[in-house]
């Protein structure tokens, strides 16, 4: 059940990050960007001593991580 919850948060975070950054993607790409962004955001939040609790906190950290991921990929291209 936790894995499905992670995928759902990743899907929503990927969609939100795409909307924020002006990048339209399909469902699978939103899922990939959101899940990788969730891992990246959680790692970076942990480095600065923040913890995300609850749905809103986890979604915010995952979305910020996904936005950062899209930003980094754009700069590398």
Phi and psi in radians as a Rosetta constraint file:
Dihedral C 1 N 2 CA 2 C 2 CIRCULARHARMONIC -1.109 0.35
Dihedral N 2 CA 2 C 2 N 3 CIRCULARHARMONIC -0.619 0.35
Dihedral C 2 N 3 CA 3 C 3 CIRCULARHARMONIC -1.161 0.35
Dihedral N 3 CA 3 C 3 N 4 CIRCULARHARMONIC -0.721 0.35
Dihedral C 3 N 4 CA 4 C 4 CIRCULARHARMONIC -1.131 0.35
Dihedral N 4 CA 4 C 4 N 5 CIRCULARHARMONIC -0.677 0.35
Dihedral C 4 N 5 CA 5 C 5 CIRCULARHARMONIC -1.091 0.35
Dihedral N 5 CA 5 C 5 N 6 CIRCULARHARMONIC -0.750 0.35
Dihedral C 5 N 6 CA 6 C 6 CIRCULARHARMONIC -1.075 0.35
Dihedral N 6 CA 6 C 6 N 7 CIRCULARHARMONIC -0.761 0.35
Dihedral C 6 N 7 CA 7 C 7 CIRCULARHARMONIC -1.142 0.35
Dihedral N 7 CA 7 C 7 N 8 CIRCULARHARMONIC -0.685 0.35
Dihedral C 7 N 8 CA 8 C 8 CIRCULARHARMONIC -1.137 0.35
Dihedral N 8 CA 8 C 8 N 9 CIRCULARHARMONIC -0.792 0.35
Dihedral C 8 N 9 CA 9 C 9 CIRCULARHARMONIC -1.076 0.35
Dihedral N 9 CA 9 C 9 N 10 CIRCULARHARMONIC -0.739 0.35
Dihedral C 9 N 10 CA 10 C 10 CIRCULARHARMONIC -1.096 0.35
Dihedral N 10 CA 10 C 10 N 11 CIRCULARHARMONIC -0.706 0.35
Dihedral C 10 N 11 CA 11 C 11 CIRCULARHARMONIC -1.127 0.35
Dihedral N 11 CA 11 C 11 N 12 CIRCULARHARMONIC -0.815 0.35
Dihedral C 11 N 12 CA 12 C 12 CIRCULARHARMONIC -1.153 0.35
Dihedral N 12 CA 12 C 12 N 13 CIRCULARHARMONIC -0.744 0.35
Dihedral C 12 N 13 CA 13 C 13 CIRCULARHARMONIC -1.125 0.35
Dihedral N 13 CA 13 C 13 N 14 CIRCULARHARMONIC -0.704 0.35
Dihedral C 13 N 14 CA 14 C 14 CIRCULARHARMONIC -1.119 0.35
Dihedral N 14 CA 14 C 14 N 15 CIRCULARHARMONIC -0.706 0.35
Dihedral C 14 N 15 CA 15 C 15 CIRCULARHARMONIC -1.114 0.35
Dihedral N 15 CA 15 C 15 N 16 CIRCULARHARMONIC -0.822 0.35
Dihedral C 15 N 16 CA 16 C 16 CIRCULARHARMONIC -1.103 0.35
Dihedral N 16 CA 16 C 16 N 17 CIRCULARHARMONIC -0.720 0.35
Dihedral C 16 N 17 CA 17 C 17 CIRCULARHARMONIC -1.127 0.35
Dihedral N 17 CA 17 C 17 N 18 CIRCULARHARMONIC -0.678 0.35
Dihedral C 17 N 18 CA 18 C 18 CIRCULARHARMONIC -1.099 0.35
Dihedral N 18 CA 18 C 18 N 19 CIRCULARHARMONIC -0.682 0.35
Dihedral C 18 N 19 CA 19 C 19 CIRCULARHARMONIC -1.196 0.35
Dihedral N 19 CA 19 C 19 N 20 CIRCULARHARMONIC -0.716 0.35
Dihedral C 19 N 20 CA 20 C 20 CIRCULARHARMONIC -1.155 0.35
Dihedral N 20 CA 20 C 20 N 21 CIRCULARHARMONIC -0.743 0.35
Dihedral C 20 N 21 CA 21 C 21 CIRCULARHARMONIC -1.564 0.35
Dihedral N 21 CA 21 C 21 N 22 CIRCULARHARMONIC 0.013 0.35
Dihedral C 21 N 22 CA 22 C 22 CIRCULARHARMONIC 1.226 0.35
Dihedral N 22 CA 22 C 22 N 23 CIRCULARHARMONIC 0.626 0.35
Dihedral C 22 N 23 CA 23 C 23 CIRCULARHARMONIC -2.149 0.35
Dihedral N 23 CA 23 C 23 N 24 CIRCULARHARMONIC 2.044 0.35
Dihedral C 23 N 24 CA 24 C 24 CIRCULARHARMONIC -1.621 0.35
Dihedral N 24 CA 24 C 24 N 25 CIRCULARHARMONIC 2.210 0.35
Dihedral C 24 N 25 CA 25 C 25 CIRCULARHARMONIC -2.279 0.35
Dihedral N 25 CA 25 C 25 N 26 CIRCULARHARMONIC 2.917 0.35
Dihedral C 25 N 26 CA 26 C 26 CIRCULARHARMONIC -1.470 0.35
Dihedral N 26 CA 26 C 26 N 27 CIRCULARHARMONIC 3.119 0.35
Dihedral C 26 N 27 CA 27 C 27 CIRCULARHARMONIC -1.058 0.35
Dihedral N 27 CA 27 C 27 N 28 CIRCULARHARMONIC -0.795 0.35
Dihedral C 27 N 28 CA 28 C 28 CIRCULARHARMONIC -1.157 0.35
Dihedral N 28 CA 28 C 28 N 29 CIRCULARHARMONIC -0.734 0.35
Dihedral C 28 N 29 CA 29 C 29 CIRCULARHARMONIC -1.168 0.35
Dihedral N 29 CA 29 C 29 N 30 CIRCULARHARMONIC -0.663 0.35
Dihedral C 29 N 30 CA 30 C 30 CIRCULARHARMONIC -1.045 0.35
Dihedral N 30 CA 30 C 30 N 31 CIRCULARHARMONIC -0.725 0.35
Dihedral C 30 N 31 CA 31 C 31 CIRCULARHARMONIC -1.112 0.35
Dihedral N 31 CA 31 C 31 N 32 CIRCULARHARMONIC -0.787 0.35
Dihedral C 31 N 32 CA 32 C 32 CIRCULARHARMONIC -1.136 0.35
Dihedral N 32 CA 32 C 32 N 33 CIRCULARHARMONIC -0.845 0.35
Dihedral C 32 N 33 CA 33 C 33 CIRCULARHARMONIC -1.077 0.35
Dihedral N 33 CA 33 C 33 N 34 CIRCULARHARMONIC -0.736 0.35
Dihedral C 33 N 34 CA 34 C 34 CIRCULARHARMONIC -1.159 0.35
Dihedral N 34 CA 34 C 34 N 35 CIRCULARHARMONIC -0.739 0.35
Dihedral C 34 N 35 CA 35 C 35 CIRCULARHARMONIC -1.216 0.35
Dihedral N 35 CA 35 C 35 N 36 CIRCULARHARMONIC -0.763 0.35
Dihedral C 35 N 36 CA 36 C 36 CIRCULARHARMONIC -1.156 0.35
Dihedral N 36 CA 36 C 36 N 37 CIRCULARHARMONIC -0.688 0.35
Dihedral C 36 N 37 CA 37 C 37 CIRCULARHARMONIC -1.112 0.35
Dihedral N 37 CA 37 C 37 N 38 CIRCULARHARMONIC -0.642 0.35
Dihedral C 37 N 38 CA 38 C 38 CIRCULARHARMONIC -1.116 0.35
Dihedral N 38 CA 38 C 38 N 39 CIRCULARHARMONIC -0.717 0.35
Dihedral C 38 N 39 CA 39 C 39 CIRCULARHARMONIC -1.162 0.35
Dihedral N 39 CA 39 C 39 N 40 CIRCULARHARMONIC -0.802 0.35
Dihedral C 39 N 40 CA 40 C 40 CIRCULARHARMONIC -1.097 0.35
Dihedral N 40 CA 40 C 40 N 41 CIRCULARHARMONIC -0.815 0.35
Dihedral C 40 N 41 CA 41 C 41 CIRCULARHARMONIC -1.106 0.35
Dihedral N 41 CA 41 C 41 N 42 CIRCULARHARMONIC -0.734 0.35
Dihedral C 41 N 42 CA 42 C 42 CIRCULARHARMONIC -1.112 0.35
Dihedral N 42 CA 42 C 42 N 43 CIRCULARHARMONIC -0.692 0.35
Dihedral C 42 N 43 CA 43 C 43 CIRCULARHARMONIC -1.134 0.35
Dihedral N 43 CA 43 C 43 N 44 CIRCULARHARMONIC -0.832 0.35
Dihedral C 43 N 44 CA 44 C 44 CIRCULARHARMONIC -1.177 0.35
Dihedral N 44 CA 44 C 44 N 45 CIRCULARHARMONIC -0.656 0.35
Dihedral C 44 N 45 CA 45 C 45 CIRCULARHARMONIC -1.118 0.35
Dihedral N 45 CA 45 C 45 N 46 CIRCULARHARMONIC -0.681 0.35
Dihedral C 45 N 46 CA 46 C 46 CIRCULARHARMONIC -1.139 0.35
Dihedral N 46 CA 46 C 46 N 47 CIRCULARHARMONIC -0.597 0.35
Dihedral C 46 N 47 CA 47 C 47 CIRCULARHARMONIC -1.145 0.35
Dihedral N 47 CA 47 C 47 N 48 CIRCULARHARMONIC -0.582 0.35
Dihedral C 47 N 48 CA 48 C 48 CIRCULARHARMONIC -1.701 0.35
Dihedral N 48 CA 48 C 48 N 49 CIRCULARHARMONIC 0.103 0.35
Dihedral C 48 N 49 CA 49 C 49 CIRCULARHARMONIC 1.532 0.35
Dihedral N 49 CA 49 C 49 N 50 CIRCULARHARMONIC 0.334 0.35
Dihedral C 49 N 50 CA 50 C 50 CIRCULARHARMONIC -1.739 0.35
Dihedral N 50 CA 50 C 50 N 51 CIRCULARHARMONIC 2.616 0.35
Dihedral C 50 N 51 CA 51 C 51 CIRCULARHARMONIC -2.294 0.35
Dihedral N 51 CA 51 C 51 N 52 CIRCULARHARMONIC 2.440 0.35
Dihedral C 51 N 52 CA 52 C 52 CIRCULARHARMONIC -1.801 0.35
Dihedral N 52 CA 52 C 52 N 53 CIRCULARHARMONIC 2.137 0.35
Dihedral C 52 N 53 CA 53 C 53 CIRCULARHARMONIC -2.067 0.35
Dihedral N 53 CA 53 C 53 N 54 CIRCULARHARMONIC 2.500 0.35
Dihedral C 53 N 54 CA 54 C 54 CIRCULARHARMONIC 1.386 0.35
Dihedral N 54 CA 54 C 54 N 55 CIRCULARHARMONIC 3.021 0.35
Dihedral C 54 N 55 CA 55 C 55 CIRCULARHARMONIC -1.114 0.35
Dihedral N 55 CA 55 C 55 N 56 CIRCULARHARMONIC -0.822 0.35
Dihedral C 55 N 56 CA 56 C 56 CIRCULARHARMONIC -1.142 0.35
Dihedral N 56 CA 56 C 56 N 57 CIRCULARHARMONIC -0.751 0.35
Dihedral C 56 N 57 CA 57 C 57 CIRCULARHARMONIC -1.109 0.35
Dihedral N 57 CA 57 C 57 N 58 CIRCULARHARMONIC -0.795 0.35
Dihedral C 57 N 58 CA 58 C 58 CIRCULARHARMONIC -1.143 0.35
Dihedral N 58 CA 58 C 58 N 59 CIRCULARHARMONIC -0.680 0.35
Dihedral C 58 N 59 CA 59 C 59 CIRCULARHARMONIC -1.162 0.35
Dihedral N 59 CA 59 C 59 N 60 CIRCULARHARMONIC -0.693 0.35
Dihedral C 59 N 60 CA 60 C 60 CIRCULARHARMONIC -1.127 0.35
Dihedral N 60 CA 60 C 60 N 61 CIRCULARHARMONIC -0.792 0.35
Dihedral C 60 N 61 CA 61 C 61 CIRCULARHARMONIC -1.140 0.35
Dihedral N 61 CA 61 C 61 N 62 CIRCULARHARMONIC -0.745 0.35
Dihedral C 61 N 62 CA 62 C 62 CIRCULARHARMONIC -1.136 0.35
Dihedral N 62 CA 62 C 62 N 63 CIRCULARHARMONIC -0.701 0.35
Dihedral C 62 N 63 CA 63 C 63 CIRCULARHARMONIC -1.171 0.35
Dihedral N 63 CA 63 C 63 N 64 CIRCULARHARMONIC -0.762 0.35
Dihedral C 63 N 64 CA 64 C 64 CIRCULARHARMONIC -1.097 0.35
Dihedral N 64 CA 64 C 64 N 65 CIRCULARHARMONIC -0.678 0.35
Dihedral C 64 N 65 CA 65 C 65 CIRCULARHARMONIC -1.131 0.35
Dihedral N 65 CA 65 C 65 N 66 CIRCULARHARMONIC -0.693 0.35
Dihedral C 65 N 66 CA 66 C 66 CIRCULARHARMONIC -1.195 0.35
Dihedral N 66 CA 66 C 66 N 67 CIRCULARHARMONIC -0.686 0.35
Dihedral C 66 N 67 CA 67 C 67 CIRCULARHARMONIC -1.084 0.35
Dihedral N 67 CA 67 C 67 N 68 CIRCULARHARMONIC -0.757 0.35
Dihedral C 67 N 68 CA 68 C 68 CIRCULARHARMONIC -1.094 0.35
Dihedral N 68 CA 68 C 68 N 69 CIRCULARHARMONIC -0.705 0.35
Dihedral C 68 N 69 CA 69 C 69 CIRCULARHARMONIC -1.098 0.35
Dihedral N 69 CA 69 C 69 N 70 CIRCULARHARMONIC -0.799 0.35
Dihedral C 69 N 70 CA 70 C 70 CIRCULARHARMONIC -1.091 0.35
Dihedral N 70 CA 70 C 70 N 71 CIRCULARHARMONIC -0.725 0.35
Dihedral C 70 N 71 CA 71 C 71 CIRCULARHARMONIC -1.050 0.35
Dihedral N 71 CA 71 C 71 N 72 CIRCULARHARMONIC -0.797 0.35
Dihedral C 71 N 72 CA 72 C 72 CIRCULARHARMONIC -1.126 0.35
Dihedral N 72 CA 72 C 72 N 73 CIRCULARHARMONIC -0.756 0.35
Dihedral C 72 N 73 CA 73 C 73 CIRCULARHARMONIC -1.103 0.35
Dihedral N 73 CA 73 C 73 N 74 CIRCULARHARMONIC -0.704 0.35
Dihedral C 73 N 74 CA 74 C 74 CIRCULARHARMONIC -1.110 0.35
Dihedral N 74 CA 74 C 74 N 75 CIRCULARHARMONIC -0.687 0.35
Dihedral C 74 N 75 CA 75 C 75 CIRCULARHARMONIC -1.225 0.35
Dihedral N 75 CA 75 C 75 N 76 CIRCULARHARMONIC -0.539 0.35
Dihedral C 75 N 76 CA 76 C 76 CIRCULARHARMONIC -1.326 0.35
Dihedral N 76 CA 76 C 76 N 77 CIRCULARHARMONIC -0.378 0.35
